Amino acid sequence: MSAGTIHNALSFDVEDYFQVAALAEAVDRKSWDRQPSRVDANTARLLDLLATRGVHATFFVLGWIAERYPAIVRSIAAAGHEIACHGYSHELIYRQSPAAFREETRRSKGILEEQAQTRVRGYRAATWSITRQSLWALDILAEQGFSYDSSIFPTHHDLYGIPEAPRVPHRLSLPGGASLLEFPPSTVRIGPANLPVAGGGYFRLLPLAVTRWAIRRINREGVPFLFYLHPWEIDPDQPRMKVGLKSRLRHYTNIDSCERKLAALLDEFPMGTIWDALQAPTFPSRAVSAYLSPVAAGSAGAAS
């Protein structure tokens, strides 16, 4: 990659199909160990897809998965990809206490670092659940030794989002005195709103041409594009859960064509790990603290 080229980032959230928020109404957490797991085979498919193209990515691995399937973490690390943390239980952070979040984060980071035999620098919350109600989590991430976060979605959504947060990567000045790099999932500004285009369900629902257009537009702004996907999104043969219409649309729409679309995207656009993007000379690291809520951010210390 030549000097001045925008370094786009490719990421995957490693969790099983039955652990996602859209299926929570149909799958009790206590039954997770009894569900037929497909995460190992699906992650292996992704690794093969990347290997044939010589592409490296960041894998945010759930601690619950790493604990039960350590070979997944080792195979990701052995292939030269970046290992990052997706928390332990896939619980929404704004439903946790600071003390519980701190313990889960410490536990998951320790598991991943032991298995991968490397430092874990990055964190991504389950379902982007660092919101205005859980900004206190950022100080805990810095305390636990993370260098960057990728959890704040600058858009409106019923489960997540801080619409006024910066769309571009930036450095957060935290209330506790530390700082943390924030790499938000990509959005395109349309009028007064941010259109989410970073991947996941948006990638499956929207035509591939929209993602191509969004990458080019964001790169013209001098900003790296951040793409994300889950291993279960390339698995049309996964068990189908009985859930409501909204959840069915979110989880299953166009799941049969997602792997093909991903391959086409990787053939067209150069991508790499988040950590490499953060090190690139073109990375726009600007200090921001204005959208942090002093009340929410300060609650971590009081409640811990």
Secondary structure, DSSP 8 states (H G I E B T S, - for coil): --TT---EEEEEEE--GGGSGGGTTT--GGGGGGS---HHHHHHHHHHHHHTTT---EEEE-HHHHHH-HHHHHHHHHTT-EEEE--SS---GGGS-HHHHHHHHHHHHHHHHHHHTS---EE--GGG---GGGTHHHHHHHHTT-SEE-----S--SS---TTS-SS-EEEE-TTS-EEEE----EEEETTEEEE-SBHHHHHHS-HHHHHHHHHHHHHTT---EEEE-GGGG-TTS------HHHHHHHHTTTTTHHHHHHHHHHHS-EE-HHHHHHSTT----EE-TTS-HHHHHHHHHH-
